[in-house]
Amino acid sequence: MTNNELFKNLLHLTGCGKDKDNLIYIFRLGGIVASNSKIKGWRTDIESNRASHMPNEVFQGFIDGLFTYRDMQLQQGTNVFNFPGNK
């Protein structure tokens, strides 16, 4: 699986892709400067000529930002990834 596929699946799983400004903020929390056009390329299947390969460090920054965002929200009493069994 490529970083692009993993990224696209995480966006779908978490629902983060629905709010573009928040998604850019999550990247920023992970130390990555991202634009809407970059994100669009990263979430596109790599076989497409419109895709941009998502480098490992960018994917890691997204994951780091996602954890930071989750922790910040939990501190405020909001469970942003409300899967069954999460308290």
Buried (B, 14 or more C-beta within 10 A) or exposed (E): EBBBEBBBEBBEEBEBBEEBEEBBBBBBBBEBEBEEEBBEBBBBEBEEEEBBEBEEEBBBBBBBBBEBBBEEEEEEEEEBBEEEEEE
